[in-house]
Amino acid sequence: GFAVMSAVTVVFALVCGWMVDRYSALRLLPYFLIPLAIACFIAANFTAEAAIFVFMICLGVSNGFSSTLLGALWPELYGVKHLGAIRSLTVALMVLASALGPGVTGILIDLGVPYPLQIDAMGAYCLVMTIAMALLAGGGWQEPQGFDVPAAFEKRKKAGRREYLRARMRDGRAEVFASEGSGRISGLSWAEGLVELDETARDIAPGDLVRFIPYGSFTS
């Protein structure tokens, strides 16, 4: 059984690496606990010898995904500047949780909670966390609807980064807030949406087409 789990872990660690490059770690995050949930339900409810191999395969899939996925997730979310501190915190919390787990399980057994029921609860917890992470990671997210409209402003933009300017529509044209500083709270109440400027270098003059995204399209 352990040989099967080890082989599956290696294979799916490589598969996860390919999927992270293709889809991003954040998109994969909600789903890596599903094989672990299946493994928990098998362990709690089946006693046949064949169930051991199915359990180990599911556990190997989850282990393979987590070993690759979590390493790619932190720099994708937070960058690399504080990666060491982030990794140290998450590993410390994981070790702490691993140490507390057997003690909590033992206490529950002493209180009369059957061990198979606890394993079922762990599987249910994995499914609940899958749904929660899908929502937090943008599950069901739809691309905001934008419109190409004439600009009512001038701007010289360098290449290499995408910019979003606070903007509003007046007389069929998009005008932007006077200050681009992120600390200007007044711009939030002034604006009705965002003007999106892609990564290419541009010299924008009044009348040039720009993409305007109304705030309402983020919630529709």
BALOBA-1460 file (C-alpha; in Angstrom, 3 decimals):
// residues 220
<rec num="1" residu="g" x="0.000" y="0.000" z="0.000"/>
<rec num="2" residu="f" x="2.751" y="2.481" z="0.919"/>
<rec num="3" residu="a" x="4.660" y="1.690" z="-2.278"/>
<rec num="4" residu="v" x="1.530" y="2.522" z="-4.273"/>
<rec num="5" residu="m" x="1.055" y="5.773" z="-2.358"/>
<rec num="6" residu="s" x="4.696" y="6.778" z="-2.928"/>
<rec num="7" residu="a" x="4.492" y="6.121" z="-6.678"/>
<rec num="8" residu="v" x="1.223" y="8.040" z="-7.017"/>
<rec num="9" residu="t" x="2.644" y="10.933" z="-4.982"/>
<rec num="10" residu="v" x="5.612" y="11.282" z="-7.341"/>
<rec num="11" residu="v" x="3.428" y="11.134" z="-10.457"/>
<rec num="12" residu="f" x="0.900" y="13.681" z="-9.243"/>
<rec num="13" residu="a" x="3.571" y="16.033" z="-7.904"/>
<rec num="14" residu="l" x="4.798" y="16.268" z="-11.515"/>
<rec num="15" residu="v" x="1.254" y="16.527" z="-12.875"/>
<rec num="16" residu="c" x="0.495" y="19.330" z="-10.437"/>
<rec num="17" residu="g" x="3.587" y="21.241" z="-11.573"/>
<rec num="18" residu="w" x="2.340" y="21.143" z="-15.155"/>
<rec num="19" residu="m" x="-1.148" y="22.219" z="-14.071"/>
<rec num="20" residu="v" x="0.184" y="25.108" z="-11.968"/>
<rec num="21" residu="d" x="2.054" y="26.442" z="-15.006"/>
<rec num="22" residu="r" x="-1.085" y="26.123" z="-17.108"/>
<rec num="23" residu="y" x="-3.846" y="27.229" z="-14.717"/>
<rec num="24" residu="s" x="-2.099" y="28.850" z="-11.657"/>
<rec num="25" residu="a" x="-1.848" y="27.548" z="-8.093"/>
<rec num="26" residu="l" x="-4.735" y="29.692" z="-6.898"/>
<rec num="27" residu="r" x="-7.153" y="28.088" z="-9.345"/>
<rec num="28" residu="l" x="-6.093" y="24.580" z="-8.291"/>
<rec num="29" residu="l" x="-6.092" y="25.271" z="-4.541"/>
<rec num="30" residu="p" x="-9.782" y="24.528" z="-3.824"/>
<rec num="31" residu="y" x="-9.648" y="21.042" z="-5.317"/>
<rec num="32" residu="f" x="-6.563" y="19.301" z="-3.916"/>
<rec num="33" residu="l" x="-8.461" y="18.241" z="-0.780"/>
<rec num="34" residu="i" x="-11.075" y="16.260" z="-2.727"/>
<rec num="35" residu="p" x="-8.899" y="13.099" z="-3.024"/>
<rec num="36" residu="l" x="-8.130" y="13.391" z="0.709"/>
<rec num="37" residu="a" x="-11.867" y="13.583" z="1.476"/>
<rec num="38" residu="i" x="-12.456" y="10.429" z="-0.591"/>
<rec num="39" residu="a" x="-9.603" y="8.701" z="1.240"/>
<rec num="40" residu="c" x="-11.176" y="9.584" z="4.598"/>
<rec num="41" residu="f" x="-14.579" y="8.211" z="3.602"/>
<rec num="42" residu="i" x="-12.982" y="4.984" z="2.354"/>
<rec num="43" residu="a" x="-10.971" y="4.515" z="5.558"/>
<rec num="44" residu="a" x="-14.044" y="5.122" z="7.703"/>
<rec num="45" residu="n" x="-16.517" y="2.926" z="5.864"/>
<rec num="46" residu="f" x="-14.714" y="0.084" z="4.043"/>
<rec num="47" residu="t" x="-12.713" y="-2.801" z="5.476"/>
<rec num="48" residu="a" x="-11.964" y="-4.898" z="2.366"/>
<rec num="49" residu="e" x="-8.315" y="-5.353" z="1.400"/>
<rec num="50" residu="a" x="-8.867" y="-3.625" z="-1.948"/>
<rec num="51" residu="a" x="-10.020" y="-0.531" z="-0.077"/>
<rec num="52" residu="i" x="-6.470" y="-0.118" z="1.270"/>
<rec num="53" residu="f" x="-5.090" y="0.419" z="-2.227"/>
<rec num="54" residu="v" x="-7.853" y="2.850" z="-3.187"/>
<rec num="55" residu="f" x="-7.200" y="4.734" z="0.062"/>
<rec num="56" residu="m" x="-3.462" y="4.905" z="-0.640"/>
<rec num="57" residu="i" x="-4.014" y="6.067" z="-4.229"/>
<rec num="58" residu="c" x="-6.284" y="8.905" z="-3.116"/>
<rec num="59" residu="l" x="-3.864" y="9.834" z="-0.351"/>
<rec num="60" residu="g" x="-0.992" y="9.828" z="-2.848"/>
<rec num="61" residu="v" x="-2.897" y="12.137" z="-5.218"/>
<rec num="62" residu="s" x="-3.538" y="14.601" z="-2.394"/>
<rec num="63" residu="n" x="0.063" y="14.421" z="-1.125"/>
<rec num="64" residu="g" x="1.454" y="14.910" z="-4.630"/>
<rec num="65" residu="f" x="-0.688" y="17.951" z="-5.270"/>
<rec num="66" residu="s" x="-0.012" y="19.552" z="-1.882"/>
<rec num="67" residu="s" x="3.778" y="19.102" z="-2.108"/>
<rec num="68" residu="t" x="3.913" y="21.078" z="-5.361"/>
<rec num="69" residu="l" x="0.897" y="23.326" z="-5.005"/>
<rec num="70" residu="l" x="1.712" y="24.966" z="-1.690"/>
<rec num="71" residu="g" x="5.262" y="25.749" z="-2.763"/>
<rec num="72" residu="a" x="3.919" y="27.635" z="-5.787"/>
<rec num="73" residu="l" x="0.982" y="29.261" z="-4.002"/>
<rec num="74" residu="w" x="2.807" y="31.612" z="-1.615"/>
<rec num="75" residu="p" x="4.932" y="33.467" z="-4.181"/>
<rec num="76" residu="e" x="1.903" y="33.643" z="-6.472"/>
<rec num="77" residu="l" x="-0.150" y="35.324" z="-3.737"/>
<rec num="78" residu="y" x="2.441" y="37.386" z="-1.874"/>
<rec num="79" residu="g" x="5.522" y="37.616" z="-4.094"/>
<rec num="80" residu="v" x="8.998" y="36.542" z="-3.007"/>
<rec num="81" residu="k" x="10.103" y="39.444" z="-0.801"/>
<rec num="82" residu="h" x="8.834" y="37.833" z="2.442"/>
<rec num="83" residu="l" x="8.693" y="34.249" z="1.203"/>
<rec num="84" residu="g" x="10.974" y="32.918" z="3.956"/>
<rec num="85" residu="a" x="8.826" y="34.373" z="6.733"/>
<rec num="86" residu="i" x="5.621" y="33.112" z="5.112"/>
<rec num="87" residu="r" x="6.999" y="29.607" z="4.637"/>
<rec num="88" residu="s" x="8.325" y="29.446" z="8.193"/>
<rec num="89" residu="l" x="4.944" y="30.472" z="9.606"/>
<rec num="90" residu="t" x="2.948" y="27.979" z="7.536"/>
<rec num="91" residu="v" x="5.338" y="25.113" z="8.299"/>
<rec num="92" residu="a" x="5.259" y="25.942" z="12.035"/>
<rec num="93" residu="l" x="1.455" y="25.942" z="12.027"/>
<rec num="94" residu="m" x="1.399" y="22.656" z="10.111"/>
<rec num="95" residu="v" x="3.744" y="20.999" z="12.610"/>
<rec num="96" residu="l" x="1.671" y="22.338" z="15.508"/>
<rec num="97" residu="a" x="-1.563" y="21.020" z="13.983"/>
<rec num="98" residu="s" x="0.086" y="17.631" z="13.314"/>
<rec num="99" residu="a" x="1.149" y="17.433" z="16.962"/>
<rec num="100" residu="l" x="-2.291" y="18.369" z="18.283"/>
<rec num="101" residu="g" x="-4.223" y="16.007" z="16.004"/>
<rec num="102" residu="p" x="-3.449" y="12.673" z="17.715"/>
<rec num="103" residu="g" x="-4.137" y="14.152" z="21.134"/>
<rec num="104" residu="v" x="-7.521" y="15.513" z="20.083"/>
<rec num="105" residu="t" x="-8.407" y="12.179" z="18.467"/>
<rec num="106" residu="g" x="-7.435" y="10.302" z="21.640"/>
<rec num="107" residu="i" x="-9.538" y="12.596" z="23.814"/>
<rec num="108" residu="l" x="-12.550" y="12.104" z="21.554"/>
<rec num="109" residu="i" x="-12.130" y="8.313" z="21.674"/>
<rec num="110" residu="d" x="-12.026" y="8.483" z="25.487"/>
<rec num="111" residu="l" x="-15.229" y="10.542" z="25.353"/>
<rec num="112" residu="g" x="-16.922" y="7.775" z="23.357"/>
<rec num="113" residu="v" x="-16.699" y="9.236" z="19.852"/>
<rec num="114" residu="p" x="-16.026" y="6.312" z="17.471"/>
<rec num="115" residu="y" x="-12.855" y="6.606" z="15.411"/>
<rec num="116" residu="p" x="-14.637" y="5.892" z="12.071"/>
<rec num="117" residu="l" x="-17.022" y="8.762" z="12.837"/>
<rec num="118" residu="q" x="-14.046" y="11.061" z="13.389"/>
<rec num="119" residu="i" x="-12.576" y="10.026" z="10.019"/>
<rec num="120" residu="d" x="-15.931" y="10.721" z="8.350"/>
<rec num="121" residu="a" x="-15.933" y="14.143" z="10.000"/>
<rec num="122" residu="m" x="-12.436" y="14.802" z="8.623"/>
<rec num="123" residu="g" x="-13.659" y="13.927" z="5.129"/>
<rec num="124" residu="a" x="-16.648" y="16.232" z="5.526"/>
<rec num="125" residu="y" x="-14.328" y="18.984" z="6.751"/>
<rec num="126" residu="c" x="-12.225" y="18.603" z="3.587"/>
<rec num="127" residu="l" x="-15.328" y="19.007" z="1.436"/>
<rec num="128" residu="v" x="-16.465" y="22.086" z="3.368"/>
<rec num="129" residu="m" x="-13.000" y="23.635" z="2.987"/>
<rec num="130" residu="t" x="-13.070" y="22.816" z="-0.731"/>
<rec num="131" residu="i" x="-16.272" y="24.814" z="-1.148"/>
<rec num="132" residu="a" x="-14.984" y="27.666" z="1.038"/>
<rec num="133" residu="m" x="-11.697" y="27.918" z="-0.868"/>
<rec num="134" residu="a" x="-13.522" y="27.806" z="-4.200"/>
<rec num="135" residu="l" x="-15.531" y="30.840" z="-3.110"/>
<rec num="136" residu="l" x="-12.531" y="32.681" z="-1.665"/>
<rec num="137" residu="a" x="-10.363" y="31.881" z="-4.681"/>
<rec num="138" residu="g" x="-12.888" y="33.292" z="-7.109"/>
<rec num="139" residu="g" x="-15.041" y="30.280" z="-7.831"/>
<rec num="140" residu="g" x="-17.877" y="31.371" z="-10.076"/>
<rec num="141" residu="w" x="-16.004" y="34.562" z="-11.001"/>
<rec num="142" residu="q" x="-17.084" y="36.100" z="-14.274"/>
<rec num="143" residu="e" x="-14.996" y="38.509" z="-16.284"/>
<rec num="144" residu="p" x="-16.246" y="42.097" z="-15.719"/>
<rec num="145" residu="q" x="-17.859" y="43.647" z="-18.779"/>
<rec num="146" residu="g" x="-15.910" y="46.566" z="-20.202"/>
<rec num="147" residu="f" x="-16.537" y="48.986" z="-23.046"/>
<rec num="148" residu="d" x="-14.279" y="50.803" z="-25.492"/>
<rec num="149" residu="v" x="-15.012" y="54.516" z="-25.163"/>
<rec num="150" residu="p" x="-13.246" y="57.743" z="-26.177"/>
<rec num="151" residu="a" x="-10.794" y="59.156" z="-23.644"/>
<rec num="152" residu="a" x="-11.235" y="62.619" z="-22.162"/>
<rec num="153" residu="f" x="-7.677" y="62.742" z="-20.825"/>
<rec num="154" residu="e" x="-4.030" y="62.604" z="-21.805"/>
<rec num="155" residu="k" x="-1.507" y="60.115" z="-20.453"/>
<rec num="156" residu="r" x="1.873" y="58.708" z="-21.388"/>
<rec num="157" residu="k" x="2.193" y="55.138" z="-20.192"/>
<rec num="158" residu="k" x="5.349" y="53.020" z="-20.134"/>
<rec num="159" residu="a" x="5.395" y="49.412" z="-21.270"/>
<rec num="160" residu="g" x="5.516" y="46.426" z="-18.915"/>
<rec num="161" residu="r" x="2.596" y="46.786" z="-16.546"/>
<rec num="162" residu="r" x="-1.193" y="46.917" z="-16.648"/>
<rec num="163" residu="e" x="-2.730" y="50.006" z="-15.052"/>
<rec num="164" residu="y" x="-6.200" y="50.770" z="-13.741"/>
<rec num="165" residu="l" x="-7.245" y="54.413" z="-13.378"/>
<rec num="166" residu="r" x="-10.257" y="55.618" z="-11.432"/>
<rec num="167" residu="a" x="-12.644" y="57.038" z="-13.977"/>
<rec num="168" residu="r" x="-16.190" y="58.106" z="-14.765"/>
<rec num="169" residu="m" x="-18.231" y="58.688" z="-17.904"/>
<rec num="170" residu="r" x="-19.204" y="62.215" z="-18.862"/>
<rec num="171" residu="d" x="-20.685" y="63.219" z="-22.225"/>
<rec num="172" residu="g" x="-19.844" y="59.810" z="-23.666"/>
<rec num="173" residu="r" x="-16.146" y="60.041" z="-22.731"/>
<rec num="174" residu="a" x="-14.057" y="58.544" z="-19.925"/>
<rec num="175" residu="e" x="-12.402" y="61.082" z="-17.661"/>
<rec num="176" residu="v" x="-9.924" y="59.996" z="-14.982"/>
<rec num="177" residu="f" x="-9.364" y="61.258" z="-11.457"/>
<rec num="178" residu="a" x="-6.766" y="64.002" z="-11.250"/>
<rec num="179" residu="s" x="-4.456" y="62.138" z="-8.844"/>
<rec num="180" residu="e" x="-3.295" y="58.558" z="-9.365"/>
<rec num="181" residu="g" x="-2.152" y="58.182" z="-5.728"/>
<rec num="182" residu="s" x="-3.701" y="55.171" z="-4.031"/>
<rec num="183" residu="g" x="-4.196" y="57.121" z="-0.800"/>
<rec num="184" residu="r" x="-6.769" y="59.538" z="-2.242"/>
<rec num="185" residu="i" x="-10.012" y="58.229" z="-0.748"/>
<rec num="186" residu="s" x="-12.002" y="60.970" z="-2.427"/>
<rec num="187" residu="g" x="-11.298" y="59.332" z="-5.778"/>
<rec num="188" residu="l" x="-13.356" y="56.293" z="-4.797"/>
<rec num="189" residu="s" x="-16.539" y="58.316" z="-4.370"/>
<rec num="190" residu="w" x="-15.776" y="60.410" z="-7.433"/>
<rec num="191" residu="a" x="-15.239" y="57.485" z="-9.807"/>
<rec num="192" residu="e" x="-17.859" y="55.254" z="-11.408"/>
<rec num="193" residu="g" x="-15.459" y="52.594" z="-12.652"/>
<rec num="194" residu="l" x="-11.946" y="51.934" z="-13.928"/>
<rec num="195" residu="v" x="-10.085" y="52.620" z="-17.128"/>
<rec num="196" residu="e" x="-7.904" y="49.622" z="-17.980"/>
<rec num="197" residu="l" x="-4.608" y="50.193" z="-19.788"/>
<rec num="198" residu="d" x="-2.829" y="47.045" z="-20.949"/>
<rec num="199" residu="e" x="0.902" y="46.270" z="-20.758"/>
<rec num="200" residu="t" x="1.875" y="47.967" z="-24.015"/>
<rec num="201" residu="a" x="3.335" y="51.474" z="-24.096"/>
<rec num="202" residu="r" x="0.815" y="54.103" z="-25.119"/>
<rec num="203" residu="d" x="0.510" y="57.836" z="-25.589"/>
<rec num="204" residu="i" x="-3.175" y="58.450" z="-24.956"/>
<rec num="205" residu="a" x="-4.751" y="61.610" z="-26.332"/>
<rec num="206" residu="p" x="-8.335" y="62.849" z="-25.996"/>
<rec num="207" residu="g" x="-10.546" y="60.886" z="-28.351"/>
<rec num="208" residu="d" x="-8.423" y="57.695" z="-28.304"/>
<rec num="209" residu="l" x="-10.378" y="54.554" z="-27.434"/>
<rec num="210" residu="v" x="-9.773" y="53.147" z="-23.922"/>
<rec num="211" residu="r" x="-11.458" y="50.317" z="-22.035"/>
<rec num="212" residu="f" x="-13.871" y="51.495" z="-19.310"/>
<rec num="213" residu="i" x="-15.100" y="48.960" z="-16.719"/>
<rec num="214" residu="p" x="-18.068" y="50.150" z="-14.594"/>
<rec num="215" residu="y" x="-17.969" y="49.219" z="-10.915"/>
<rec num="216" residu="g" x="-21.374" y="47.561" z="-11.325"/>
<rec num="217" residu="s" x="-19.941" y="44.927" z="-13.667"/>
<rec num="218" residu="f" x="-17.871" y="43.496" z="-10.784"/>
<rec num="219" residu="t" x="-21.018" y="42.490" z="-8.880"/>
<rec num="220" residu="s" x="-23.402" y="41.509" z="-11.676"/>
